[in-house]
Amino acid sequence: MGIAVFYGSELRDWQVKDMEGRWSKEKIAKAIRILSSLIERHTAHILAIKKLHPSRSSTNLDLLVSRIKGVSKRKGLRVYEYSIDQIKEYFQLNHKINKREIARIMASEYPLLAQEWDREQSIMNPYYISMFEAVALGLLCFRQLDRHR
């Protein structure tokens, strides 16, 4: 699970939380505990999440997203959902981009992510991609909300 915490456009926290193992009620509960802890620690007001693509989703992922939305609303957060296609469309320069290109763009926007970007390039199986997606979601959400003020 990729996580990024912003104060305005400033990236304050970024991480990957491993959710290993088969889907279960315990795994979903663990994800909700992690999220609740982050919301409280950072006194969050807004949550941006990735909108699941129907063909790449599952009953368990749908349940997790539903629980995340429920917890967020109970804690008074506004929830915004963006698809991976919306992220790609927003950040593309003049060409189609993939998830690794999104990661590169986020590392250029936030030089603090350079270490994770360097590691990501040197491994075969993506590890930090979900974190870079979370950063892109947060930045997209901030910029769209800021534009509407």
DOTI-942004 format. One record per residue: x, y, z of N, C-alpha, C, O in turn; residue number from 1. Coordinates in nm, 4 decimals, decimal comma. Each point is the difference from the previous one (the first is absolute). Example, Ala and Ser with C-alpha at 12.3 -4.5 7.8 and 13.67 -1.06 7.14 Angstrom:
<pts>
1,3190  -0,5690  0,7800  -0,0890  0,1190  0,0000  0,0900  0,1200  0,0000  0,1036  -0,0019  0,0665  1
-0,1386  0,1069  -0,1385  0,0820  0,1190  0,0060  -0,0770  0,1090  0,0730  0,0509  0,1108  0,0169  2
</pts>
This chain:
<pts>
0,0859  -0,1163  0,0000  -0,0859  0,1163  0,0000  0,0906  0,1227  0,0000  0,0799  0,0187  0,0917  1
-0,0924  0,0630  -0,1928  0,0789  0,1221  -0,0102  -0,0654  0,1121  0,0775  -0,1219  0,0166  -0,0033  2
0,2035  0,0600  0,0728  -0,0502  0,1083  0,0841  0,0815  0,1260  -0,0259  0,1225  -0,0050  -0,0113  3
-0,1916  0,1169  0,0021  0,0650  0,1305  -0,0108  -0,0835  0,0991  0,0809  -0,1227  0,0015  -0,0092  4
0,1899  0,0798  0,0871  -0,0672  0,1004  0,0830  0,0503  0,1369  -0,0421  0,1205  0,0246  -0,0067  5
-0,2142  0,0632  -0,0212  0,0311  0,1363  -0,0429  -0,0557  0,1008  0,0993  -0,1031  -0,0230  0,0632  6
0,1732  0,1346  -0,0508  -0,0522  0,1211  0,0616  0,0084  0,1033  -0,1098  0,1076  0,0511  -0,0308  7
-0,2229  -0,0204  -0,0287  0,0015  0,0801  -0,1220  0,0700  -0,0821  -0,1065  -0,0303  -0,1179  -0,0184  8
0,1238  0,1802  -0,0516  0,0729  -0,0734  -0,1034  0,1292  -0,0619  0,0533  0,0742  -0,0644  -0,0742  9
-0,0480  0,0847  0,2048  0,1227  -0,0532  0,0596  -0,0184  -0,1464  0,0396  -0,0891  -0,0336  0,0780  10
0,1735  -0,0517  -0,1321  -0,0020  -0,1417  0,0330  0,0680  -0,0197  0,1349  0,1182  0,0309  0,0154  11
-0,1929  -0,0825  0,0828  0,0536  -0,0136  0,1352  0,0336  -0,1447  0,0380  0,0884  -0,0228  0,0826  12
-0,1571  -0,0739  -0,1411  0,0238  -0,1399  0,0346  -0,0316  -0,0840  -0,1224  -0,0950  0,0277  -0,0731  13
0,1751  -0,1299  0,0519  -0,0227  -0,0922  -0,1112  0,0541  -0,1346  0,0416  0,1069  -0,0101  0,0601  14
-0,1827  -0,0938  -0,0929  0,0405  -0,1330  0,0407  -0,0805  -0,1070  -0,0721  -0,1010  0,0269  -0,0649  15
0,1497  -0,1477  0,0790  -0,0718  -0,1178  -0,0475  -0,0305  -0,0833  0,1228  0,0893  -0,0277  0,0801  16
-0,2123  -0,0118  -0,0650  -0,0396  -0,0901  0,1072  -0,0327  -0,1337  -0,0645  -0,0923  -0,0106  -0,0807  17
0,1679  -0,0898  0,1167  -0,0223  -0,1329  -0,0563  -0,1260  -0,0621  0,0574  -0,0251  0,0039  0,1204  18
-0,0515  -0,0601  -0,2089  -0,1234  -0,0693  0,0381  0,0097  -0,1433  -0,0536  -0,0781  -0,0417  -0,0855  19
0,1743  -0,0306  0,1372  0,0277  -0,1342  -0,0503  -0,1083  -0,0991  0,0415  -0,0774  0,0229  0,0930  20
0,0756  -0,1321  -0,1652  -0,0919  -0,1081  0,0340  -0,1289  0,0066  -0,0803  -0,0268  0,0948  -0,0738  21
-0,0497  -0,1981  0,0916  -0,1284  -0,0104  -0,0694  -0,0990  0,0990  0,0600  0,0123  0,0418  0,1151  22
-0,1102  -0,0058  -0,1964  -0,1032  0,0905  0,0474  -0,0756  -0,0666  0,1138  -0,0324  -0,1186  -0,0060  23
0,0054  0,1955  0,1078  -0,0764  -0,0482  0,1148  -0,0571  0,1215  0,0725  0,0360  0,1142  -0,0285  24
-0,1243  -0,1411  0,1211  -0,0540  0,1087  0,0825  0,1118  0,0666  0,0792  -0,0023  0,1211  0,0216  25
0,1005  -0,2008  0,0219  0,1120  0,0530  0,0770  0,0856  0,0947  -0,0847  0,0454  0,1038  0,0481  26
-0,0243  -0,1404  -0,1736  0,0804  0,0838  -0,0884  -0,0699  0,1340  -0,0248  0,0638  0,1052  0,0022  27
-0,1919  -0,1097  -0,0251  -0,0771  0,1233  -0,0199  0,0013  0,0832  0,1285  0,0156  0,1220  -0,0049  28
-0,0319  -0,1876  0,1187  0,0036  0,0711  0,1284  0,1365  0,0654  0,0219  0,0072  0,1118  0,0511  29
0,1009  -0,1798  -0,0891  0,1339  0,0566  0,0133  0,0138  0,1265  -0,0850  0,0542  0,1004  0,0461  30
-0,1030  -0,1054  -0,1693  0,0063  0,1171  -0,0879  -0,0780  0,1164  0,0605  0,0450  0,1145  -0,0065  31
-0,1596  -0,1422  0,0643  -0,0820  0,1057  0,0605  0,0702  0,0565  0,1237  -0,0051  0,1208  0,0230  32
0,0702  -0,2052  0,0568  0,0745  0,0494  0,1164  0,1146  0,0919  -0,0433  0,0234  0,1046  0,0605  33
0,0474  -0,1452  -0,1658  0,1095  0,0828  -0,0515  -0,0541  0,1356  -0,0445  0,0539  0,1044  0,0367  34
-0,1605  -0,1070  -0,1156  -0,0596  0,1240  -0,0492  -0,0493  0,0875  0,1151  0,0264  0,1202  0,0018  35
-0,0969  -0,1789  0,0935  -0,0525  0,0770  0,1132  0,1128  0,0655  0,0783  -0,0107  0,1158  0,0403  36
0,1172  -0,1889  -0,0192  0,1155  0,0539  0,0718  0,0613  0,1187  -0,0747  0,0341  0,1014  0,0609  37
-0,0207  -0,1147  -0,1911  0,0557  0,1102  -0,0800  -0,0909  0,1219  0,0000  0,0477  0,1132  0,0083  38
-0,1776  -0,1354  -0,0173  -0,0960  0,1112  0,0024  0,0128  0,0763  0,1317  0,0033  0,1230  0,0008  39
0,0038  -0,1961  0,1099  0,0098  0,0643  0,1307  0,1352  0,0683  0,0187  0,0062  0,1128  0,0489  40
0,1024  -0,1805  -0,0875  0,1345  0,0556  0,0197  0,0188  0,1286  -0,0794  0,0647  0,0935  0,0472  41
-0,1212  -0,0885  -0,1680  0,0212  0,1149  -0,0868  -0,1191  0,0952  -0,0028  0,0002  0,0962  -0,0767  42
-0,1008  -0,1211  0,1584  -0,1228  0,0798  0,0020  -0,0474  0,0321  -0,1421  -0,0190  0,1158  -0,0369  43
0,0011  -0,2204  -0,0394  -0,0398  0,0133  -0,1403  -0,1425  0,0534  -0,0124  -0,0846  -0,0221  0,0866  44
0,0609  0,0927  -0,1967  -0,1330  0,0525  -0,0320  -0,0501  -0,0534  -0,1336  -0,1201  0,0007  -0,0272  45
0,2127  -0,0466  -0,0555  -0,0325  -0,0464  -0,1345  0,0720  -0,1316  -0,0240  0,1137  -0,0189  0,0432  46
-0,1813  -0,0719  -0,1126  0,0613  -0,1262  -0,0375  -0,0195  -0,0187  -0,1502  -0,1125  0,0032  -0,0500  47
0,2219  -0,0225  -0,0202  -0,0060  -0,0313  -0,1436  0,0355  -0,1472  -0,0151  0,1025  -0,0460  0,0504  48
-0,1877  -0,0267  -0,1197  0,0238  -0,1419  -0,0222  -0,0106  -0,0325  -0,1484  -0,0626  0,0721  -0,0777  49
0,1254  -0,1822  0,0415  -0,0046  -0,0431  -0,1395  -0,1333  -0,0687  -0,0260  -0,0403  -0,0917  0,0715  50
-0,0269  0,1389  -0,1762  -0,1248  -0,0619  -0,0423  0,0348  -0,1317  -0,0676  0,0811  -0,0039  -0,0925  51
-0,1416  -0,1015  0,1382  0,0306  -0,1322  -0,0535  -0,0612  -0,0180  -0,1376  -0,1136  0,0404  -0,0248  52
0,1894  -0,1010  -0,0633  -0,0505  -0,0346  -0,1317  -0,0799  -0,1294  0,0149  0,0509  -0,0962  0,0576  53
-0,1746  0,0909  -0,1080  -0,0840  -0,1186  0,0205  0,0657  -0,1314  -0,0441  -0,0206  -0,1036  0,0632  54
0,0980  0,1074  -0,1692  0,0600  -0,1250  -0,0472  0,1248  -0,0385  0,0803  0,0499  -0,1117  -0,0134  55
0,0001  0,2026  0,0960  0,1196  -0,0292  0,0805  -0,0322  -0,0009  0,1484  0,0898  0,0118  0,0833  56
-0,2143  -0,0252  -0,0505  -0,0438  0,0031  0,1377  -0,0425  -0,1402  0,0441  0,0040  -0,0954  -0,0777  57
-0,0438  0,0860  0,2018  -0,0511  -0,1252  0,0545  -0,0988  0,0344  0,1098  -0,0097  0,1152  0,0423  58
-0,0615  -0,2131  0,0024  -0,0948  0,0214  0,1089  0,0718  0,0533  0,1230  -0,0501  0,0897  0,0678  59
0,1684  -0,1453  -0,0388  0,0751  0,0436  0,1182  0,0520  0,1426  -0,0135  -0,0056  0,0768  0,0960  60
0,0558  -0,0405  -0,2127  0,0446  0,1384  -0,0202  -0,1173  0,0962  0,0096  0,0115  0,1073  0,0592  61
-0,1243  -0,1461  -0,1176  -0,1197  0,0841  0,0094  -0,0424  0,0183  0,1457  -0,0388  0,1095  0,0409  62
0,0465  -0,2177  0,0371  -0,0347  0,0077  0,1415  0,0969  0,0912  0,0745  -0,0417  0,0807  0,0830  63
0,1709  -0,0934  -0,1125  0,0996  0,0855  0,0640  -0,0269  0,1468  -0,0301  0,0018  0,0829  0,0910  64
-0,0267  -0,0498  -0,2170  -0,0274  0,1391  -0,0372  -0,1266  0,0496  0,0693  -0,0050  0,1140  0,0462  65
-0,0964  -0,1985  -0,0390  -0,1236  0,0380  0,0679  0,0259  0,0295  0,1473  -0,0529  0,0972  0,0538  66
0,1325  -0,1789  0,0108  0,0337  0,0220  0,1415  0,0840  0,1265  0,0168  -0,0202  0,0761  0,0946  67
0,1141  -0,0541  -0,1863  0,0824  0,1213  0,0068  -0,0885  0,1236  -0,0110  0,0170  0,0959  0,0752  68
-0,1113  -0,0983  -0,1689  -0,0905  0,1138  -0,0160  -0,0854  0,0193  0,1248  -0,0215  0,1131  0,0436  69
-0,0272  -0,2228  0,0140  -0,0826  0,0085  0,1202  0,0751  0,0605  0,1170  -0,0515  0,0891  0,0676  70
0,1727  -0,1365  -0,0430  0,0825  0,0532  0,1093  0,0303  0,1472  -0,0247  -0,0078  0,0820  0,0915  71
0,0421  -0,0494  -0,2145  0,0331  0,1387  -0,0335  -0,1183  0,0921  0,0245  0,0159  0,1079  0,0572  72
-0,1315  -0,1486  -0,0990  -0,1187  0,0844  0,0185  -0,0356  0,0138  0,1476  -0,0388  0,1078  0,0449  73
0,0521  -0,2182  0,0315  -0,0265  0,0086  0,1445  0,0975  0,0951  0,0690  -0,0354  0,0639  0,0991  74
0,1556  -0,0543  -0,1498  0,1009  0,0887  0,0593  -0,0071  0,1413  -0,0596  0,0808  0,0863  0,0345  75
-0,1768  -0,0635  -0,1233  -0,0226  0,1339  -0,0534  0,0887  0,0385  -0,1174  0,0131  0,1185  -0,0305  76
0,0474  -0,2150  -0,0352  0,0857  0,0296  -0,1150  -0,0827  0,0064  -0,1278  -0,0963  -0,0747  -0,0179  77
0,1360  0,1648  -0,0695  -0,0554  -0,0002  -0,1349  0,0821  -0,1003  -0,0801  0,1229  0,0002  0,0069  78
-0,1904  -0,0855  -0,0826  0,0676  -0,1043  -0,0761  -0,0101  0,0307  -0,1488  -0,1082  0,0260  -0,0527  79
0,2231  -0,0296  -0,0137  0,0070  0,0213  -0,1442  0,0617  -0,1243  -0,0624  0,0975  -0,0552  0,0512  80
-0,1558  0,0121  -0,1622  0,0500  -0,1177  -0,0710  0,0476  0,0404  -0,1392  -0,0660  0,0758  -0,0712  81
0,1816  -0,1285  0,0350  0,0559  0,0237  -0,1325  0,0460  -0,1330  -0,0571  0,0634  -0,0800  0,0688  82
-0,0954  0,0575  -0,1934  0,0442  -0,1226  -0,0666  0,1450  0,0156  -0,0433  0,0518  0,1114  -0,0083  83
0,0122  -0,2221  -0,0187  0,1370  0,0045  -0,0503  0,0031  0,0745  -0,1335  0,0976  0,0688  -0,0302  84
-0,2028  -0,0820  -0,0490  -0,0067  0,0733  -0,1264  -0,0069  0,1507  0,0228  0,0590  0,0762  -0,0767  85
-0,1294  -0,0317  0,1801  -0,0046  0,1435  0,0314  0,1376  0,0505  0,0426  0,0402  0,1106  -0,0363  86
0,0311  -0,1915  0,1129  0,1365  0,0380  0,0399  0,0872  0,0135  -0,1237  0,0708  0,0993  -0,0166  87
-0,0765  -0,1996  -0,0699  0,0818  0,0022  -0,1217  -0,0343  0,1196  -0,0868  0,0889  0,0676  -0,0517  88
-0,2186  -0,0413  0,0357  -0,0438  0,1131  -0,0826  0,0490  0,1326  0,0580  0,0441  0,0877  -0,0744  89
-0,0515  -0,0728  0,2050  0,0389  0,1260  0,0628  0,1502  0,0258  -0,0135  0,0407  0,1131  -0,0266  90
0,0416  -0,2158  0,0446  0,1437  0,0196  0,0041  0,0724  -0,0213  -0,1327  0,1199  0,0261  -0,0101  91
-0,1918  -0,0733  -0,0912  0,0715  -0,0230  -0,1257  0,0442  0,1316  -0,0603  -0,0694  0,1014  0,0084  92
0,1832  -0,1053  -0,0675  0,0537  0,1215  -0,0601  -0,0499  0,0087  -0,1437  -0,0911  0,0781  -0,0275  93
0,1459  -0,1533  -0,0626  -0,0519  -0,0059  -0,1363  0,0033  -0,1422  -0,0519  0,0065  -0,0227  -0,1208  94
-0,0109  -0,0727  0,2118  0,0073  -0,1397  -0,0402  -0,0717  -0,0854  0,1044  -0,0266  0,0445  0,1116  95
-0,0033  -0,1664  -0,1503  -0,0622  -0,0915  0,0954  0,1047  -0,0413  0,1024  0,1176  -0,0166  -0,0323  96
-0,1624  0,0003  0,1559  0,0937  -0,0381  0,1047  -0,0492  -0,1247  0,0729  -0,1190  -0,0316  -0,0007  97
0,2130  -0,0381  0,0635  -0,0338  -0,1171  0,0795  0,0274  0,0300  0,1470  0,0350  0,1125  0,0357  98
-0,0513  -0,2142  0,0496  0,0167  0,0215  0,1439  0,1434  0,0382  0,0360  0,0219  0,0807  0,0903  99
0,0749  -0,1377  -0,1598  0,1398  0,0361  0,0284  0,0274  0,1458  -0,0374  0,0771  0,0684  0,0673  100
-0,1395  -0,0224  -0,1732  0,0166  0,1406  -0,0390  -0,0651  0,0917  0,1034  0,0524  0,1071  0,0306  101
-0,1667  -0,1495  0,0229  -0,0628  0,0772  0,1086  0,0960  0,0084  0,1181  0,0160  0,1061  0,0605  102
0,0479  -0,2187  -0,0279  0,0961  -0,0017  0,1104  0,1158  0,0964  -0,0277  0,0422  0,0733  0,0894  103
0,0083  -0,0732  -0,2110  0,1094  0,0901  -0,0362  -0,0429  0,1458  0,0147  0,0751  0,0824  0,0522  104
-0,1957  -0,0512  -0,0982  -0,0513  0,1369  0,0101  -0,0145  0,0409  0,1467  0,0350  0,1122  0,0366  105
-0,0859  -0,2017  0,0470  -0,0154  0,0317  0,1421  0,1363  0,0201  0,0662  0,0146  0,0868  0,0861  106
0,0849  -0,1661  -0,1255  0,1349  0,0172  0,0551  0,0601  0,1330  -0,0447  0,0783  0,0605  0,0733  107
-0,1145  -0,0148  -0,1933  0,0508  0,1307  -0,0439  -0,0745  0,1140  0,0702  0,0586  0,1048  0,0270  108
-0,1874  -0,1248  0,0025  -0,0777  0,1010  0,0745  0,0468  0,0087  0,1451  0,0038  0,1081  0,0588  109
0,0314  -0,2224  -0,0025  0,0404  -0,0100  0,1397  0,1352  -0,0710  0,0083  0,0046  -0,1226  0,0105  110
0,1042  0,1974  -0,0149  0,1339  -0,0601  0,0038  0,0242  -0,0890  0,1229  0,0897  -0,0843  -0,0016  111
-0,1690  0,1025  0,1075  0,0115  -0,0873  0,1170  -0,0280  -0,1467  -0,0347  0,0385  -0,0903  0,0742  112
-0,1054  0,0677  -0,1867  -0,0341  -0,1360  -0,0420  0,1077  -0,0640  -0,0865  -0,0182  -0,1116  -0,0487  113
0,1284  0,1798  0,0292  0,1052  -0,0491  -0,0897  0,0529  -0,1371  0,0418  0,0261  -0,0853  -0,0848  114
-0,0106  0,0646  0,2133  0,0526  -0,1280  0,0475  -0,0941  -0,1149  -0,0367  0,0448  -0,1042  -0,0478  115
-0,1746  0,1231  0,0700  -0,0974  -0,1036  -0,0360  -0,0037  -0,0199  -0,1515  -0,0131  -0,1126  -0,0480  116
0,0245  0,2219  -0,0267  0,0007  -0,0092  -0,1464  0,1213  -0,0790  -0,0469  -0,0119  -0,0856  -0,0877  117
0,1271  0,1131  0,1445  0,1208  -0,0740  -0,0373  -0,0159  -0,1488  0,0301  0,0368  -0,0843  -0,0818  118
-0,0910  0,0521  0,1978  -0,0230  -0,1417  0,0346  -0,0992  -0,0641  -0,0958  0,0186  -0,1137  -0,0432  119
-0,1234  0,1870  0,0106  -0,1048  -0,0548  -0,0875  0,0565  -0,0359  -0,1370  -0,0406  -0,0995  -0,0601  120
0,1326  0,1789  0,0117  0,0589  -0,0262  -0,1311  0,0920  -0,1215  0,0004  0,0225  -0,0612  -0,1045  121
0,0303  0,0261  0,2205  0,0978  -0,1083  0,0051  -0,0609  -0,1360  0,0336  0,0722  -0,0996  0,0056  122
-0,2039  0,0934  0,0169  -0,0623  -0,1282  0,0334  -0,0951  -0,0442  -0,1100  -0,0569  0,0819  -0,0721  123
0,0411  -0,2126  0,0610  -0,0863  -0,0552  -0,1048  -0,1483  0,0174  0,0318  -0,0781  0,0405  -0,0861  124
0,0397  -0,0713  0,2097  -0,1405  0,0088  0,0392  -0,0246  0,1320  0,0722  0,0638  0,0281  0,1015  125
-0,1553  0,0526  -0,1531  -0,0247  0,1309  0,0607  -0,0392  -0,0125  0,1465  -0,0856  -0,0809  0,0356  126
0,1481  0,1607  0,0479  -0,0336  0,0033  0,1427  -0,0600  0,1349  0,0382  -0,0989  0,0054  0,0731  127
0,1569  0,1015  -0,1212  -0,0415  0,1347  0,0394  -0,1069  0,0598  -0,0912  -0,0461  0,1113  0,0250  128
0,0059  -0,1827  -0,1302  -0,0965  0,0559  -0,0964  -0,1270  0,0480  0,0699  -0,0515  0,1070  -0,0323  129
0,0009  -0,1847  0,1273  -0,1236  0,0418  0,0681  0,0213  0,1291  0,0795  -0,0916  0,0815  0,0113  130
0,2113  -0,0627  0,0436  0,0307  0,1232  0,0722  0,0063  0,1183  -0,0964  -0,0536  0,1070  0,0288  131
0,1196  -0,1268  -0,1440  0,0056  0,1071  -0,0990  -0,1400  0,0329  -0,0517  -0,0306  0,1165  -0,0251  132
-0,0544  -0,2178  0,0091  -0,1389  0,0261  -0,0396  -0,0710  0,0820  0,1067  -0,0762  0,0911  -0,0324  133
0,1006  -0,1226  0,1600  -0,0622  0,0753  0,1086  0,0456  0,1458  -0,0020  -0,0799  0,0905  0,0242  134
0,2068  -0,0679  -0,0528  0,0509  0,1371  -0,0108  -0,0700  0,0709  -0,1161  -0,0429  0,1145  0,0140  135
0,0315  -0,1816  -0,1272  -0,0676  0,0591  -0,1161  -0,1466  0,0294  0,0313  -0,0516  0,1047  -0,0391  136
-0,0153  -0,1952  0,1086  -0,1396  0,0233  0,0393  -0,0117  0,1239  0,0879  -0,0866  0,0848  -0,0218  137
0,1742  -0,0751  0,1210  -0,0044  0,1145  0,0902  0,0276  0,1308  -0,0706  -0,0680  0,0999  0,0235  138
0,1679  -0,1006  -0,1100  0,0342  0,1223  -0,0724  -0,1112  0,0394  -0,0968  -0,0344  0,1179  -0,0094  139
-0,0214  -0,2136  -0,0616  -0,1122  0,0263  -0,0902  -0,1180  0,0574  0,0779  -0,0598  0,0993  -0,0414  140
0,0269  -0,1609  0,1528  -0,1121  0,0471  0,0817  0,0251  0,1431  0,0481  -0,0875  0,0857  -0,0121  141
0,2065  -0,0600  0,0664  0,0310  0,1350  0,0475  -0,0132  0,1021  -0,1126  -0,0634  0,1042  0,0170  142
0,1235  -0,1345  -0,1318  -0,0019  0,0973  -0,1097  -0,1414  0,0247  -0,0510  -0,0343  0,1134  -0,0335  143
-0,0474  -0,2166  0,0270  -0,1365  0,0207  -0,0472  -0,0817  0,0794  0,1014  -0,0772  0,0881  -0,0381  144
0,0932  -0,1181  0,1656  -0,0732  0,0765  0,1028  0,0496  0,1443  0,0058  -0,0795  0,0926  0,0156  145
0,2106  -0,0736  -0,0282  0,0578  0,1335  0,0041  -0,0463  0,0830  -0,1199  -0,0213  0,1207  0,0118  146
0,0063  -0,1850  -0,1251  -0,0446  0,0684  -0,1222  -0,1440  0,0493  0,0151  -0,0367  0,1023  -0,0579  147
-0,0451  -0,1744  0,1354  -0,1417  0,0363  0,0148  -0,0257  0,1025  0,1106  -0,1142  0,0397  0,0231  148
0,2198  0,0024  0,0441  -0,0191  0,1023  0,1060  -0,0090  0,1372  -0,0590  -0,0159  0,0977  0,0732  149
</pts>
